Amino acid sequence: MYRNFSIVPHIMFGRGSFSQLGDIIAPHRLHPESYFVFVLDDVFKGKPLEGRLPVQGDDLKLLVNVDDEPKTSYIDALVQQIRDYKDSKPDGIVGIGGGAAMDIAKAISLMLNNPGSSADYQGWDLIKNPSVYHVAVPTLAGTGAEISRTAILTGPVKKLGINSDYTVYNQIVFDPELLAGVPKDQWFYTGMDCYIHDVESLQGTFINEFSRAYGEKSIDLCRQVFLEDHHDKDDKLMMASYFGGMSIAYSQVGACHALSYGLSYVLGIHHGIGCCIAFDYLDEIYPEGVREFRQMMEKHQITLPRNLTANMDREALDLMVTTALNLVPLWENCLGPDWQKKMTRERCLALYKRM
């Protein structure tokens, strides 16, 4: 059976487009007493961007912390904070920040209309009720969180996204000016998430012409950004992120993302750098991609952390392996239906021990 998946219906792109955010959400303010929630990465607290939010009336500004990967307990607490703020639900949620902040906003928009804990919905198509209207304003580029149907969360027993067509944003505002001033390492690691999306999609067994069309354009833009010099690199990277997210939407990611989930769940390593750490050891699976990735690291003088697992006990290592191998669709895309014969627990453990 073919999937009939949802995509973001409204997209605005252009330098300075953030200034139109108020006009974009105005038609979705349903009555004079209604309100919007602005989910803003707290790195912008006291910065000019905070002052530019089109806040009015009873709107709630929710500063969120992404020093750690988003946890289901954190989502539940934020949802309760909104419920305590007013008896009525907000007309909309606006997520402003990088991938983690956008995932938090997606998860909040879902949980306002669905009972229980966000941990109850970690998996595929478990959400029953549509989300609150929600808007993405990325201030980093690469994760594809603005286009994906997944809100990646760490729960009490696993790291796994809320995967649902209802997760998809209703609107994206792409303003490349918002990428100005991002620290180089963070810019690189987040951008590499996009590059790795492309490699995993294009070389996966789920590949099709839909995914290939987006993936090939995305990886071309990544090469322009990370191997060449262009004055409009931020514009290119924003579109690479979007196209990369579209590519995996109708295929899947692969070994690197599976392994990065283990690193994140057990060691708390952020997704972008976790993908880079894992990808650097996957030359047997993605030889050309890893070779080009290392050229990009050299050009931008990036040094990855090493020996992360050197002092880990066997129990912790086994948990990393279990976390990675539980992501069955990723391994099927990477290695085919008989993937378990190719990626055994022993091989997976050996990869982690090298990290």
N, C-alpha and C positions, 0 to 999 in steps of 0.2 A: 504493500500500500504506500502511495505517495503522501507526504505530509503537506497539509495546507496551512502553512505557518503565517503568523502575523508579523508585519513590519511597522516601523514608526510612520504614521500617516502624514505628519507635518514636520518639515525641516526648514530652518533658516540658516543660511551660511553667509558670512562676510565680516570683514573687519568693522568693528563698531556696532555690530548687530545686537549686542547685549543691551544697548540703550533702548531697544524696542521691546524688551521683555514685558514691561508693564502693559503695552498695547496688546501683546499676544495673549496674556492671561485675562485681560479685562472682560472679554465675552463670556468667560467661564466663572465670573463672579455672579452668583445666582440671585442674590438679594442684598440689600444694604447692610444687613447684619452678618453676612457670611464672611469668611476669612480664608486666607491662604497660609500655608506653612512653608517657610523658606529654610531648607536643610542646607546649611553652609559649613563647609570644612572650617574648623576653628583656627586653622593656620591664617585665615583672613580676618580674624578678630582685630578690630582697630585699624585695619588696612583700608585703602580707598574703595576696594570692591564691596566691602560691607556697607559702606555709605551709599553705594549706587543701587542697592536693592530697592525695587519699586514697592516698598512696604506702605500700606495704608490701613486705616481703621483698626480693626482687631487682629490684623495679621500677626502671626507668630514667627519669630526668627529663632530657629533651633540650631545652635552651634554644636557640631558633632566632632568627636575626636576619632582620628583614624591612625593613631600611633600603633595600634594593634589592628589586626584584621577584624572586620565586623563579626560580632558574636550574636547568636540568637538571643541571649539574655539582654544584650544592649538594645537590640531592636524592640524587644518586649517592653523594656523600660521607657524607651522613647515614645512608643505608641501609647503607653499609659500616661505619659506626660502630656500628650496632646489631648487625650480623653479627659484628663483632669483640668485642662485649660478651659474648655468649653463643653457644654452638653452636646452641642451639635458637631458633626464631622466637618472638616474643612472642605472647601470646594476644590482644592487642589494642593499638590505638593510640588515644590520646585527644588530639585537636587543640584547643588552647585559645588563643584570640586572635581577630584580625580575619580578613579574607578570605585574606590571604597565608598566615598560619599554618595556617588550615584547609586551604588547598590543599596546603601542604607535607605535612600529616598524611595527606591523601588520597593524594598521590603516593607517600609512604613505604609506606602500607598496600598499594598496588598492586605496588610494585617488590620487596617482600619475597617475593612469590609469582610474579614474572615475571622472566625472565633479561634480561641486557643493561643498556643505559642507558635512563634515562627519556626521553631524546631519541628513542629508537626508537619511542616510542608517542605522539608528538605527532601528533594527527589524530583520526579518528573510528573507534571500534570496532576498535582494533588490539590491545587487551589480550585475552589468551587465557585467563588464569587468574583466578579470583575473588580479591579482596583479603583481607587480614587484617581481622578484625572491627575497626571503627573508629567512634569517637564524636566528635561535634562539640560544643564549648562556646563559642559566639560571645561575644566581649567587645566587639564593634562590631556595628552593624546596617546592612545595606544591600546588601552584595555578593551575597547569596543563595548564597554558597559553601557554606553549611550544607546546602542542598537540591539543589544542582546536580550534574550528572553530569560536571562538568569540573574538572580541576585545571590552572589556567592557569600555564604555565611559559615562560620564555625559554630557547630552546636555542641551539646554536652557529650555526644558519642561519635561525631563525625564532622568533617568539613565537606559540605555539599550544598549546591545552590538550590534556591527555589526556582525550578524550571517550569515556566508556564507562559502561554501566549498572553495572559493577563499581566505578566511582568513588564511587557514591552511598553516603553514610554509613548505617550501621546504626541509629544513635541520635543524636538531638539533645537537648541540655538547654538550654532557653531560660530564662535567669534575667535579667530586666531590671535587677536590681541591679548586674550586672557592667558596665553601661554608665556607671555613675557616674564622673565625673572625666575622661571623654574630652575632649581639647582641642576647642574649638568648630569650628575649621577641619576637623579630621579627621572629627568627627561629621557636619559638613555634606557634605563631599565623599563620604564613604561612603554617607550617606543619599541623595545625589543619584544614585549608581549605581543604587539601587533605583528612584527616580523615572524615570530614563531607561530602565531596563528596561521599565517600564510603558508609557511613551510609544512606544517602539520596537515592543513587542509589539502594543499596541492599534491602532497605525497601520500595521502590517505586512501584507503580502499573505498571510502564513501564518496570519492570525488565524482563530480558531474559537471556539465557545462555551465550550469548556474553558478556553482561555487568556484569553478575555475575562472570564469570571467571576472568575478570580483577579486579573487585571490591574486591573479596575475597582475591586475592593475595596482592592488595594494602593495605587493612586493616590489613592483617597479618604483612606486612612490617612496617606499622605505629605502631602496637603494639610492635614490636621489637625495634623500635626507641624510643618510648615515655614511654614504661613500663619496658623495659629491658636496659641492658648496653652492647653496641657492639662497637668495635673499628672502624668498617666500617659503622657507622650509617648514615654518609652523602651519601655514595653510596646507601644504602637502601632507604633513603628518596627521593633521586632523582628518583629511579625507582618506588617508591610508588606514587610519583606525576604523573609520566607518565602513570602508570596503572590506577590510579584514574581518570585521564583525559580521558583515553580510555573507562572506565566504563560508565561515564556520556555521552560520545559521542553518544552512541546508546541507551541511556535512558534519564535521566534528573536529575537535582538536585531537591530540595524540599523546604519545609517551611523555613528552616534556611536561605537559600540564598535569598529567596523572602523578608524576613524580613530585612536581612542585606542591601539589596538595599535601603530600606526606610531609614535606619540609615545613610547610606552613602549619599544619595541624599539630605536629609534635614540637617543632622548634620556634614557632611563631614568626617565621620569616615571611616578609611581605611578598605578595604574589609576583610582582615584576622581577625583583631580584632573585626570587626563588626559581622562576622560569629560566633566568640566565644561568644560574648555578647548575641546574639540571641539564640544560641544553648543551653546555660545554662538555658533557660526558656522553653525548649521544651520537658521536660520529659514526658508530656502526649502523645506526638507523637512519640518520639524516646527514650523510657525509658532506654533501655540497652546502647544505644550510649551515652546518657547524663551521665549515671552512670560511664561509662569507661572514658569519657572525663574529669570528675571531678577527677578521680584517676590520670590521666595524669597531670592535673593542680597541684594537690597536690605534685606529685613526682618532678615536676620542679619548684615548689614554684611560681606559677603564680597567681596574684591577678587581677581580672577583674575590670574595672571601674564600678561604680554603680550610680544609681539615675540620669542617663543622661537625662531623659525626665521629671524630677520632676517639672521643672519650664517652661515647654513648653506650649504655648497657644493652644487652640483647633484647630485653623486653621493649625498650623504646624503639630500637631498630625494627623489631617485628611489627610494632604498631604503625610505623611509617610504611612498611611494606604492605600491610593490610589495607591501610588508607588508600594507597596508590592502586592496588590491584582490585579494589572494590569498584573502581570507575570503569566498569565493563565497556560501555560504548566507546570510550577513548581508546582502549586497547584494541577493540574490534576494528576501529578505523585505522589504527596504526599498523596492526599486524594481521588482520583478517580474522575469520571466524574461529580458526584454531590457535588463537593468540596465546592460550594458556600453555600450549606446548612450547612456544617460543619465549614467552616471558614468564619463566618459573619464579617461584619465591626466591630461589637461590640466586638467579640472575638479577632480580630486582634488588635483593640484599647486597649483592656485590657492587651494583651501581651506587647505592647509597653509601657504602663503605668508602668508595673513592671520593665522595664529596666532603 
